[in-house]
């Protein structure tokens, strides 16, 4: 994608617990830009927590809604700082949207830090039957190539 087709926004990607929302809020404040957390937008629009959506409708429906939310934000909020859900990179059309929005930064943290931050958080839906520690290690390894592909920088 050439620079002319990329927007002036900032997109934060990375696994759960890497600090996308916390850092996004800070950066937006410093830059005087709007901050949006795609998961929070989705929950507000659908009137349901992501955990409940996973439980009642399943992950494929969540992924469709996640894509619709991202597309709407990229269209309606150019230039905003956008924190994305950890699995948003799974779809190629989402990765294209992210790069169209602007600079994509991949946040990383070591596995122990991720376990400490999200291991006991029951408000997040389980994504596999592997248990907290196994799930983090497996999905981080699976998704790394996608984060690497979409990102301009990693931190
Ligand atoms: C997910 C990460 C979550 C949320 C959903 C699925 C994932 O976002 O989108 O629970 O597949 O890694 P955060 O990374 O903001 O926790």
Backbone and ligand atoms as CSV (ligand in chain L), in Angstrom:
chain,resi,resn,atom,element,x,y,z
A,1,UNK,N,N,0.865,-1.209,0.000
A,1,UNK,CA,C,0.000,0.000,0.000
A,1,UNK,C,C,0.889,1.243,0.000
A,2,UNK,N,N,0.640,2.164,-0.932
A,2,UNK,CA,C,1.504,3.340,-0.984
A,2,UNK,C,C,1.115,4.317,0.127
A,3,UNK,N,N,2.032,5.241,0.431
A,3,UNK,CA,C,1.776,6.174,1.525
A,3,UNK,C,C,0.542,7.034,1.293
A,4,UNK,N,N,0.263,7.332,-0.018
A,4,UNK,CA,C,-0.894,8.211,-0.296
A,4,UNK,C,C,-2.212,7.567,0.108
A,5,UNK,N,N,-2.236,6.235,0.104
A,5,UNK,CA,C,-3.514,5.581,0.419
A,5,UNK,C,C,-3.629,5.256,1.907
A,6,UNK,N,N,-2.642,5.709,2.676
A,6,UNK,CA,C,-2.704,5.441,4.110
A,6,UNK,C,C,-3.081,6.703,4.856
A,7,UNK,N,N,-3.965,6.538,5.846
A,7,UNK,CA,C,-4.472,7.687,6.569
A,7,UNK,C,C,-3.495,8.194,7.624
A,8,UNK,N,N,-3.944,9.200,8.376
A,8,UNK,CA,C,-3.095,9.835,9.377
A,8,UNK,C,C,-3.329,9.270,10.772
A,9,UNK,N,N,-4.103,8.199,10.877
A,9,UNK,CA,C,-4.418,7.632,12.189
A,9,UNK,C,C,-3.312,6.748,12.726
A,10,UNK,N,N,-3.559,6.218,13.904
A,10,UNK,CA,C,-2.627,5.283,14.550
A,10,UNK,C,C,-3.438,4.074,14.995
A,11,UNK,N,N,-2.949,2.885,14.665
A,11,UNK,CA,C,-3.646,1.657,15.054
A,11,UNK,C,C,-2.726,0.834,15.948
A,12,UNK,N,N,-3.233,0.428,17.092
A,12,UNK,CA,C,-2.453,-0.416,17.997
A,12,UNK,C,C,-2.962,-1.838,17.901
A,13,UNK,N,N,-2.041,-2.756,17.599
A,13,UNK,CA,C,-2.388,-4.181,17.539
A,13,UNK,C,C,-1.512,-4.927,18.538
A,14,UNK,N,N,-1.907,-6.159,18.846
A,14,UNK,CA,C,-1.117,-6.967,19.768
A,14,UNK,C,C,-2.033,-7.865,20.563
A,15,UNK,N,N,-1.416,-8.829,21.225
A,15,UNK,CA,C,-2.206,-9.787,21.994
A,15,UNK,C,C,-2.890,-9.099,23.182
A,16,UNK,N,N,-3.890,-9.788,23.734
A,16,UNK,CA,C,-4.581,-9.258,24.918
A,16,UNK,C,C,-3.567,-9.011,26.035
A,17,UNK,N,N,-3.723,-7.878,26.681
A,17,UNK,CA,C,-2.859,-7.610,27.826
A,17,UNK,C,C,-1.556,-6.919,27.464
A,18,UNK,N,N,-1.386,-6.524,26.207
A,18,UNK,CA,C,-0.147,-5.828,25.844
A,18,UNK,C,C,-0.256,-4.319,26.085
A,19,UNK,N,N,-1.439,-3.840,26.460
A,19,UNK,CA,C,-1.556,-2.428,26.830
A,19,UNK,C,C,-2.074,-1.525,25.730
A,20,UNK,N,N,-2.773,-2.096,24.748
A,20,UNK,CA,C,-3.237,-1.300,23.601
A,20,UNK,C,C,-4.152,-0.140,24.032
A,21,UNK,N,N,-5.096,-0.449,24.921
A,21,UNK,CA,C,-6.045,0.603,25.317
A,21,UNK,C,C,-5.379,1.643,26.207
A,22,UNK,N,N,-4.574,1.194,27.150
A,22,UNK,CA,C,-3.926,2.154,28.066
A,22,UNK,C,C,-3.005,3.080,27.287
A,23,UNK,N,N,-2.161,2.501,26.433
A,23,UNK,CA,C,-1.230,3.332,25.675
A,23,UNK,C,C,-1.980,4.205,24.671
A,24,UNK,N,N,-2.997,3.630,24.038
A,24,UNK,CA,C,-3.768,4.378,23.041
A,24,UNK,C,C,-4.377,5.632,23.637
A,25,UNK,N,N,-4.946,5.475,24.839
A,25,UNK,CA,C,-5.576,6.619,25.507
A,25,UNK,C,C,-4.537,7.716,25.781
A,26,UNK,N,N,-3.378,7.293,26.268
A,26,UNK,CA,C,-2.299,8.252,26.575
A,26,UNK,C,C,-1.815,8.991,25.332
A,27,UNK,N,N,-1.544,8.217,24.281
A,27,UNK,CA,C,-1.010,8.816,23.052
A,27,UNK,C,C,-2.029,9.790,22.463
A,28,UNK,N,N,-3.296,9.389,22.473
A,28,UNK,CA,C,-4.335,10.252,21.901
A,28,UNK,C,C,-4.409,11.565,22.683
A,29,UNK,N,N,-4.308,11.446,24.006
A,29,UNK,CA,C,-4.377,12.647,24.842
A,29,UNK,C,C,-3.222,13.591,24.504
A,30,UNK,N,N,-2.027,13.008,24.399
A,30,UNK,CA,C,-0.851,13.835,24.088
A,30,UNK,C,C,-0.951,14.462,22.707
A,31,UNK,N,N,-1.529,13.724,21.752
A,31,UNK,CA,C,-1.579,14.198,20.370
A,31,UNK,C,C,-2.819,15.053,20.105
A,32,UNK,N,N,-3.712,15.131,21.081
A,32,UNK,CA,C,-4.954,15.876,20.871
A,32,UNK,C,C,-5.851,15.188,19.842
A,33,UNK,N,N,-5.752,13.864,19.781
A,33,UNK,CA,C,-6.567,13.103,18.826
A,33,UNK,C,C,-7.641,12.335,19.586
A,34,UNK,N,N,-8.649,11.883,18.854
A,34,UNK,CA,C,-9.683,11.053,19.483
A,34,UNK,C,C,-9.128,9.651,19.699
A,35,UNK,N,N,-9.591,9.008,20.765
A,35,UNK,CA,C,-9.198,7.623,21.013
A,35,UNK,C,C,-10.434,6.726,20.944
A,36,UNK,N,N,-10.308,5.628,20.239
A,36,UNK,CA,C,-11.398,4.643,20.212
A,36,UNK,C,C,-10.845,3.255,20.472
A,37,UNK,N,N,-11.566,2.513,21.296
A,37,UNK,CA,C,-11.236,1.117,21.542
A,37,UNK,C,C,-12.297,0.311,20.793
A,38,UNK,N,N,-11.877,-0.416,19.757
A,38,UNK,CA,C,-12.844,-1.086,18.875
A,38,UNK,C,C,-13.746,-2.044,19.652
A,39,UNK,N,N,-13.188,-2.746,20.644
A,39,UNK,CA,C,-14.009,-3.670,21.430
A,39,UNK,C,C,-15.088,-2.912,22.208
A,40,UNK,N,N,-14.708,-1.774,22.788
A,40,UNK,CA,C,-15.675,-0.998,23.571
A,40,UNK,C,C,-16.765,-0.429,22.657
A,41,UNK,N,N,-16.376,-0.003,21.445
A,41,UNK,CA,C,-17.374,0.509,20.485
A,41,UNK,C,C,-18.364,-0.602,20.140
A,42,UNK,N,N,-17.808,-1.788,19.879
A,42,UNK,CA,C,-18.672,-2.928,19.517
A,42,UNK,C,C,-19.651,-3.245,20.663
A,43,UNK,N,N,-19.136,-3.284,21.878
A,43,UNK,CA,C,-20.000,-3.614,23.021
A,43,UNK,C,C,-21.105,-2.575,23.188
A,44,UNK,N,N,-20.743,-1.309,22.991
A,44,UNK,CA,C,-21.735,-0.239,23.122
A,44,UNK,C,C,-22.808,-0.381,22.048
A,45,UNK,N,N,-22.354,-0.610,20.805
A,45,UNK,CA,C,-23.317,-0.679,19.700
A,45,UNK,C,C,-24.221,-1.903,19.802
A,46,UNK,N,N,-23.675,-3.000,20.269
A,46,UNK,CA,C,-24.471,-4.236,20.314
A,46,UNK,C,C,-25.182,-4.400,21.647
A,47,UNK,N,N,-24.862,-3.561,22.631
A,47,UNK,CA,C,-25.526,-3.627,23.931
A,47,UNK,C,C,-25.240,-4.915,24.681
A,48,UNK,N,N,-24.052,-5.483,24.463
A,48,UNK,CA,C,-23.727,-6.793,25.027
A,48,UNK,C,C,-22.226,-6.887,25.238
A,49,UNK,N,N,-21.798,-7.534,26.313
A,49,UNK,CA,C,-20.358,-7.677,26.516
A,49,UNK,C,C,-19.802,-8.706,25.534
A,50,UNK,N,N,-18.514,-8.577,25.223
A,50,UNK,CA,C,-17.893,-9.520,24.293
A,50,UNK,C,C,-17.959,-10.931,24.854
A,51,UNK,N,N,-17.785,-11.056,26.133
A,51,UNK,CA,C,-17.889,-12.390,26.735
A,51,UNK,C,C,-19.261,-13.019,26.470
A,52,UNK,N,N,-20.320,-12.220,26.647
A,52,UNK,CA,C,-21.689,-12.721,26.407
A,52,UNK,C,C,-21.893,-13.025,24.916
A,53,UNK,N,N,-21.342,-12.193,24.048
A,53,UNK,CA,C,-21.488,-12.445,22.602
A,53,UNK,C,C,-20.846,-13.786,22.246
A,54,UNK,N,N,-19.656,-14.025,22.796
A,54,UNK,CA,C,-18.986,-15.314,22.554
A,54,UNK,C,C,-19.863,-16.458,23.063
A,55,UNK,N,N,-20.429,-16.270,24.271
A,55,UNK,CA,C,-21.212,-17.357,24.875
A,55,UNK,C,C,-22.502,-17.622,24.119
A,56,UNK,N,N,-23.191,-16.549,23.708
A,56,UNK,CA,C,-24.530,-16.781,23.151
A,56,UNK,C,C,-24.521,-16.949,21.633
A,57,UNK,N,N,-23.583,-16.316,20.947
A,57,UNK,CA,C,-23.612,-16.365,19.475
A,57,UNK,C,C,-22.386,-17.035,18.872
A,58,UNK,N,N,-21.295,-17.087,19.623
A,58,UNK,CA,C,-20.092,-17.769,19.138
A,58,UNK,C,C,-19.093,-16.815,18.487
A,59,UNK,N,N,-17.883,-17.324,18.330
A,59,UNK,CA,C,-16.796,-16.477,17.822
A,59,UNK,C,C,-17.008,-16.007,16.373
A,60,UNK,N,N,-17.523,-16.856,15.442
A,60,UNK,CA,C,-17.654,-16.369,14.055
A,60,UNK,C,C,-18.523,-15.118,13.944
A,61,UNK,N,N,-19.627,-15.072,14.691
A,61,UNK,CA,C,-20.481,-13.873,14.649
A,61,UNK,C,C,-19.715,-12.686,15.227
A,62,UNK,N,N,-19.001,-12.932,16.351
A,62,UNK,CA,C,-18.202,-11.847,16.921
A,62,UNK,C,C,-17.223,-11.307,15.881
A,63,UNK,N,N,-16.566,-12.213,15.140
A,63,UNK,CA,C,-15.566,-11.758,14.153
A,63,UNK,C,C,-16.217,-10.939,13.033
A,64,UNK,N,N,-17.440,-11.314,12.633
A,64,UNK,CA,C,-18.140,-10.511,11.615
A,64,UNK,C,C,-18.436,-9.113,12.163
A,65,UNK,N,N,-18.929,-9.071,13.382
A,65,UNK,CA,C,-19.256,-7.773,13.990
A,65,UNK,C,C,-17.987,-6.945,14.208
A,66,UNK,N,N,-16.913,-7.628,14.580
A,66,UNK,CA,C,-15.632,-6.932,14.789
A,66,UNK,C,C,-15.195,-6.268,13.480
A,67,UNK,N,N,-15.360,-6.999,12.376
A,67,UNK,CA,C,-14.991,-6.432,11.074
A,67,UNK,C,C,-15.864,-5.214,10.743
A,68,UNK,N,N,-17.173,-5.335,10.974
A,68,UNK,CA,C,-18.079,-4.205,10.679
A,68,UNK,C,C,-17.705,-2.987,11.521
A,69,UNK,N,N,-17.374,-3.225,12.769
A,69,UNK,CA,C,-17.000,-2.113,13.656
A,69,UNK,C,C,-15.740,-1.424,13.164
A,70,UNK,N,N,-14.742,-2.228,12.806
A,70,UNK,CA,C,-13.484,-1.644,12.313
A,70,UNK,C,C,-13.720,-0.825,11.049
A,71,UNK,N,N,-14.499,-1.392,10.126
A,71,UNK,CA,C,-14.747,-0.705,8.849
A,71,UNK,C,C,-15.437,0.638,9.108
A,72,UNK,N,N,-16.404,0.642,10.032
A,72,UNK,CA,C,-17.135,1.877,10.318
A,72,UNK,C,C,-16.216,2.918,10.959
A,73,UNK,N,N,-15.357,2.482,11.867
A,73,UNK,CA,C,-14.443,3.435,12.528
A,73,UNK,C,C,-13.479,4.033,11.499
A,74,UNK,N,N,-12.910,3.171,10.665
A,74,UNK,CA,C,-11.925,3.660,9.679
A,74,UNK,C,C,-12.592,4.657,8.724
A,75,UNK,N,N,-13.849,4.391,8.398
A,75,UNK,CA,C,-14.541,5.319,7.496
A,75,UNK,C,C,-14.938,6.621,8.199
A,76,UNK,N,N,-15.446,6.512,9.422
A,76,UNK,CA,C,-16.070,7.678,10.068
A,76,UNK,C,C,-15.134,8.473,10.967
A,77,UNK,N,N,-14.021,7.862,11.396
A,77,UNK,CA,C,-13.144,8.535,12.373
A,77,UNK,C,C,-11.704,8.587,11.862
A,78,UNK,N,N,-11.481,9.196,10.691
A,78,UNK,CA,C,-10.106,9.230,10.182
A,78,UNK,C,C,-9.209,9.976,11.169
A,79,UNK,N,N,-8.007,9.510,11.326
A,79,UNK,CA,C,-7.056,10.219,12.192
A,79,UNK,C,C,-7.135,9.830,13.651
A,80,UNK,N,N,-8.099,9.002,14.030
A,80,UNK,CA,C,-8.173,8.672,15.461
A,80,UNK,C,C,-7.103,7.649,15.839
A,81,UNK,N,N,-6.847,7.562,17.132
A,81,UNK,CA,C,-5.992,6.507,17.672
A,81,UNK,C,C,-6.918,5.337,17.988
A,82,UNK,N,N,-6.612,4.183,17.435
A,82,UNK,CA,C,-7.531,3.053,17.494
A,82,UNK,C,C,-6.867,1.831,18.124
A,83,UNK,N,N,-7.415,1.387,19.251
A,83,UNK,CA,C,-6.952,0.129,19.861
A,83,UNK,C,C,-7.847,-0.986,19.338
A,84,UNK,N,N,-7.233,-2.044,18.833
A,84,UNK,CA,C,-8.005,-3.137,18.235
A,84,UNK,C,C,-7.982,-4.360,19.153
A,85,UNK,N,N,-8.953,-5.241,18.981
A,85,UNK,CA,C,-8.962,-6.495,19.733
A,85,UNK,C,C,-7.801,-7.372,19.279
A,86,UNK,N,N,-7.316,-8.207,20.199
A,86,UNK,CA,C,-6.119,-9.012,19.913
A,86,UNK,C,C,-6.240,-9.929,18.710
A,87,UNK,N,N,-7.500,-10.306,18.368
A,87,UNK,CA,C,-7.682,-11.236,17.255
A,87,UNK,C,C,-8.105,-10.546,15.965
A,88,UNK,N,N,-8.161,-9.238,15.965
A,88,UNK,CA,C,-8.636,-8.522,14.770
A,88,UNK,C,C,-7.721,-8.748,13.568
A,89,UNK,N,N,-6.463,-9.064,13.840
A,89,UNK,CA,C,-5.507,-9.285,12.738
A,89,UNK,C,C,-5.757,-10.599,11.991
A,90,UNK,N,N,-6.626,-11.441,12.534
A,90,UNK,CA,C,-6.826,-12.756,11.913
A,90,UNK,C,C,-7.376,-12.638,10.504
A,91,UNK,N,N,-8.161,-11.585,10.232
A,91,UNK,CA,C,-8.770,-11.442,8.908
A,91,UNK,C,C,-7.959,-10.486,8.050
A,92,UNK,N,N,-7.705,-10.926,6.800
A,92,UNK,CA,C,-6.910,-10.103,5.883
A,92,UNK,C,C,-7.611,-8.780,5.591
A,93,UNK,N,N,-8.956,-8.800,5.515
A,93,UNK,CA,C,-9.655,-7.536,5.231
A,93,UNK,C,C,-9.512,-6.560,6.404
A,94,UNK,N,N,-9.392,-7.088,7.634
A,94,UNK,CA,C,-9.133,-6.195,8.770
A,94,UNK,C,C,-7.728,-5.612,8.689
A,95,UNK,N,N,-6.772,-6.437,8.299
A,95,UNK,CA,C,-5.389,-5.943,8.217
A,95,UNK,C,C,-5.295,-4.830,7.163
A,96,UNK,N,N,-6.039,-4.977,6.077
A,96,UNK,CA,C,-6.049,-3.916,5.055
A,96,UNK,C,C,-6.656,-2.635,5.617
A,97,UNK,N,N,-7.752,-2.783,6.368
A,97,UNK,CA,C,-8.395,-1.599,6.965
A,97,UNK,C,C,-7.433,-0.877,7.908
A,98,UNK,N,N,-6.693,-1.664,8.699
A,98,UNK,CA,C,-5.763,-1.072,9.670
A,98,UNK,C,C,-4.717,-0.230,8.955
A,99,UNK,N,N,-4.164,-0.774,7.870
A,99,UNK,CA,C,-3.104,-0.041,7.166
A,99,UNK,C,C,-3.674,1.168,6.434
A,100,UNK,N,N,-4.941,1.061,6.019
A,100,UNK,CA,C,-5.573,2.221,5.384
A,100,UNK,C,C,-5.771,3.338,6.415
A,101,UNK,N,N,-6.010,2.962,7.674
A,101,UNK,CA,C,-6.265,3.967,8.711
A,101,UNK,C,C,-5.007,4.767,9.049
A,102,UNK,N,N,-3.846,4.115,9.002
A,102,UNK,CA,C,-2.613,4.866,9.305
A,102,UNK,C,C,-1.482,3.965,9.756
A,103,UNK,N,N,-0.646,4.525,10.618
A,103,UNK,CA,C,0.518,3.787,11.121
A,103,UNK,C,C,0.042,2.662,12.053
A,104,UNK,N,N,0.593,1.481,11.849
A,104,UNK,CA,C,0.179,0.340,12.673
A,104,UNK,C,C,1.333,-0.047,13.596
A,105,UNK,N,N,1.072,-0.025,14.891
A,105,UNK,CA,C,2.112,-0.343,15.869
A,105,UNK,C,C,1.696,-1.599,16.651
A,106,UNK,N,N,2.621,-2.527,16.701
A,106,UNK,CA,C,2.394,-3.839,17.363
A,106,UNK,C,C,3.011,-3.784,18.766
A,107,UNK,N,N,2.165,-3.953,19.770
A,107,UNK,CA,C,2.657,-3.967,21.148
A,107,UNK,C,C,2.930,-5.406,21.572
A,108,UNK,N,N,4.072,-5.616,22.179
A,108,UNK,CA,C,4.423,-6.970,22.619
A,108,UNK,C,C,4.718,-6.958,24.116
A,109,UNK,N,N,4.611,-8.130,24.709
A,109,UNK,CA,C,5.026,-8.299,26.107
A,109,UNK,C,C,5.433,-9.753,26.260
A,110,UNK,N,N,6.287,-10.062,27.229
A,110,UNK,CA,C,6.680,-11.470,27.347
A,110,UNK,C,C,5.537,-12.281,27.960
A,111,UNK,N,N,5.621,-13.598,27.761
A,111,UNK,CA,C,4.489,-14.461,28.137
A,111,UNK,C,C,4.146,-14.365,29.617
A,112,UNK,N,N,5.168,-14.275,30.465
A,112,UNK,CA,C,4.905,-14.178,31.909
A,112,UNK,C,C,4.109,-12.927,32.250
A,113,UNK,N,N,4.453,-11.828,31.592
A,113,UNK,CA,C,3.737,-10.577,31.839
A,113,UNK,C,C,2.286,-10.717,31.387
A,114,UNK,N,N,2.092,-11.332,30.217
A,114,UNK,CA,C,0.720,-11.520,29.723
A,114,UNK,C,C,-0.070,-12.415,30.675
A,115,UNK,N,N,0.555,-13.480,31.153
A,115,UNK,CA,C,-0.131,-14.389,32.082
A,115,UNK,C,C,-0.553,-13.638,33.339
A,116,UNK,N,N,0.363,-12.805,33.825
A,116,UNK,CA,C,0.071,-12.060,35.056
A,116,UNK,C,C,-1.091,-11.092,34.819
A,117,UNK,N,N,-1.074,-10.448,33.647
A,117,UNK,CA,C,-2.094,-9.425,33.408
A,117,UNK,C,C,-3.468,-10.010,33.082
A,118,UNK,N,N,-3.514,-11.089,32.302
A,118,UNK,CA,C,-4.834,-11.541,31.838
A,118,UNK,C,C,-5.216,-12.931,32.324
A,119,UNK,N,N,-4.267,-13.653,32.952
A,119,UNK,CA,C,-4.509,-15.035,33.362
A,119,UNK,C,C,-5.750,-15.205,34.222
A,120,UNK,N,N,-5.968,-14.293,35.158
A,120,UNK,CA,C,-7.091,-14.473,36.084
A,120,UNK,C,C,-8.290,-13.600,35.745
A,121,UNK,N,N,-8.325,-13.046,34.545
A,121,UNK,CA,C,-9.398,-12.107,34.193
A,121,UNK,C,C,-10.573,-12.861,33.574
A,122,UNK,N,N,-11.598,-13.119,34.383
A,122,UNK,CA,C,-12.705,-13.943,33.884
A,122,UNK,C,C,-13.685,-13.136,33.041
A,123,UNK,N,N,-13.449,-11.825,32.892
A,123,UNK,CA,C,-14.355,-11.055,32.031
A,123,UNK,C,C,-14.007,-11.263,30.556
A,124,UNK,N,N,-12.831,-11.857,30.287
A,124,UNK,CA,C,-12.445,-12.119,28.889
A,124,UNK,C,C,-12.860,-13.540,28.526
A,125,UNK,N,N,-13.495,-13.705,27.352
A,125,UNK,CA,C,-13.898,-15.064,26.982
A,125,UNK,C,C,-12.692,-15.944,26.699
A,126,UNK,N,N,-12.801,-17.233,27.050
A,126,UNK,CA,C,-11.745,-18.175,26.645
A,126,UNK,C,C,-11.839,-18.356,25.143
A,127,UNK,N,N,-10.702,-18.440,24.475
A,127,UNK,CA,C,-10.688,-18.571,23.012
A,127,UNK,C,C,-10.381,-19.998,22.577
A,128,UNK,N,N,-9.865,-20.789,23.514
A,128,UNK,CA,C,-9.531,-22.185,23.230
A,128,UNK,C,C,-9.855,-22.984,24.492
A,129,UNK,N,N,-9.654,-24.303,24.412
A,129,UNK,CA,C,-9.850,-25.125,25.606
A,129,UNK,C,C,-8.509,-25.435,26.262
A,130,UNK,N,N,-7.506,-24.605,26.000
A,130,UNK,CA,C,-6.136,-24.926,26.430
A,130,UNK,C,C,-5.817,-24.465,27.849
A,131,UNK,N,N,-6.727,-23.702,28.460
A,131,UNK,CA,C,-6.403,-23.107,29.759
A,131,UNK,C,C,-5.608,-21.834,29.528
A,132,UNK,N,N,-5.601,-20.963,30.559
A,132,UNK,CA,C,-5.044,-19.616,30.366
A,132,UNK,C,C,-3.614,-19.621,29.833
A,133,UNK,N,N,-2.732,-20.375,30.486
A,133,UNK,CA,C,-1.312,-20.303,30.128
A,133,UNK,C,C,-1.059,-20.888,28.731
A,134,UNK,N,N,-1.659,-22.060,28.474
A,134,UNK,CA,C,-1.487,-22.698,27.165
A,134,UNK,C,C,-2.073,-21.861,26.050
A,135,UNK,N,N,-3.208,-21.250,26.341
A,135,UNK,CA,C,-3.863,-20.438,25.312
A,135,UNK,C,C,-2.997,-19.248,24.907
A,136,UNK,N,N,-2.450,-18.571,25.903
A,136,UNK,CA,C,-1.628,-17.400,25.596
A,136,UNK,C,C,-0.436,-17.816,24.736
A,137,UNK,N,N,0.279,-18.859,25.181
A,137,UNK,CA,C,1.489,-19.270,24.448
A,137,UNK,C,C,1.149,-19.693,23.021
A,138,UNK,N,N,0.044,-20.441,22.869
A,138,UNK,CA,C,-0.316,-20.959,21.548
A,138,UNK,C,C,-0.765,-19.844,20.611
A,139,UNK,N,N,-1.669,-18.994,21.104
A,139,UNK,CA,C,-2.214,-17.967,20.209
A,139,UNK,C,C,-1.180,-16.886,19.889
A,140,UNK,N,N,-0.345,-16.549,20.852
A,140,UNK,CA,C,0.707,-15.564,20.555
A,140,UNK,C,C,1.593,-16.103,19.430
A,141,UNK,N,N,1.948,-17.391,19.542
A,141,UNK,CA,C,2.812,-17.985,18.506
A,141,UNK,C,C,2.101,-18.016,17.149
A,142,UNK,N,N,0.803,-18.383,17.167
A,142,UNK,CA,C,0.047,-18.440,15.899
A,142,UNK,C,C,-0.109,-17.068,15.256
A,143,UNK,N,N,-0.328,-16.062,16.085
A,143,UNK,CA,C,-0.664,-14.742,15.540
A,143,UNK,C,C,0.549,-13.887,15.223
A,144,UNK,N,N,1.688,-14.239,15.779
A,144,UNK,CA,C,2.876,-13.398,15.575
A,144,UNK,C,C,3.122,-13.031,14.116
A,145,UNK,N,N,3.035,-13.996,13.169
A,145,UNK,CA,C,3.280,-13.625,11.769
A,145,UNK,C,C,2.292,-12.581,11.256
A,146,UNK,N,N,1.070,-12.604,11.778
A,146,UNK,CA,C,0.060,-11.643,11.306
A,146,UNK,C,C,0.321,-10.256,11.883
A,147,UNK,N,N,0.685,-10.211,13.167
A,147,UNK,CA,C,1.045,-8.910,13.756
A,147,UNK,C,C,2.242,-8.326,13.007
A,148,UNK,N,N,3.209,-9.214,12.726
A,148,UNK,CA,C,4.425,-8.754,12.050
A,148,UNK,C,C,4.096,-8.242,10.649
A,149,UNK,N,N,3.196,-8.943,9.979
A,149,UNK,CA,C,2.839,-8.562,8.611
A,149,UNK,C,C,2.145,-7.198,8.559
A,150,UNK,N,N,1.250,-6.955,9.498
A,150,UNK,CA,C,0.444,-5.739,9.400
A,150,UNK,C,C,1.172,-4.513,9.961
A,151,UNK,N,N,2.137,-4.736,10.874
A,151,UNK,CA,C,2.689,-3.603,11.630
A,151,UNK,C,C,3.833,-2.901,10.905
A,152,UNK,N,N,3.880,-1.571,11.115
A,152,UNK,CA,C,5.022,-0.773,10.650
A,152,UNK,C,C,6.146,-0.796,11.673
A,153,UNK,N,N,5.753,-0.848,12.961
A,153,UNK,CA,C,6.721,-0.827,14.074
A,153,UNK,C,C,6.264,-1.802,15.139
A,154,UNK,N,N,7.205,-2.231,15.974
A,154,UNK,CA,C,6.782,-2.982,17.157
A,154,UNK,C,C,7.432,-2.351,18.385
A,155,UNK,N,N,6.721,-2.426,19.486
A,155,UNK,CA,C,7.188,-1.815,20.735
A,155,UNK,C,C,7.058,-2.834,21.831
L,1,LIG,C1,C,-9.678,-11.307,21.503
L,1,LIG,C2,C,-9.216,-10.220,22.191
L,1,LIG,C3,C,-10.120,-9.274,22.880
L,1,LIG,C4,C,-11.524,-9.291,22.276
L,1,LIG,C5,C,-12.035,-10.686,22.185
L,1,LIG,C6,C,-11.137,-11.594,21.352
L,1,LIG,C7,C,-8.696,-12.212,20.858
L,1,LIG,O1,O,-9.592,-7.961,22.791
L,1,LIG,O2,O,-11.535,-8.688,21.003
L,1,LIG,O3,O,-12.156,-11.180,23.486
L,1,LIG,O4,O,-9.083,-13.004,19.981
L,1,LIG,O5,O,-7.498,-12.119,21.204
L,1,LIG,P1,P,-8.361,-7.401,23.696
L,1,LIG,O6,O,-7.108,-7.745,22.976
L,1,LIG,O7,O,-8.621,-5.933,23.713
L,1,LIG,O8,O,-8.482,-8.030,25.031
